[in-house]
């Protein structure tokens, strides 16, 4: 989840500081990486160890919000879009 958070932040940086064309290309690449991470790593891990599935993914494991800090980038607008 921390890796996904950092990848999301990197997409926001490109969105806020680069051309729309570069943003769209970057977002597609990062989306593929995140999809692979989810399907090839997280789901396999959670299948084997269901007790590690985070509550955010309908599991029992409580992830402390502090693991996402410090953020290396904050979006230009407050709602994250």
Secondary structure, DSSP 8 states (H G I E B T S, - for coil): -HHHHHHHHHHHHHHHHS-HHHHHHHHHHHHHHHHHIIIIIIHHHHHH-GGGSBGGGTSSB---GGGG-S-S---SSTT--
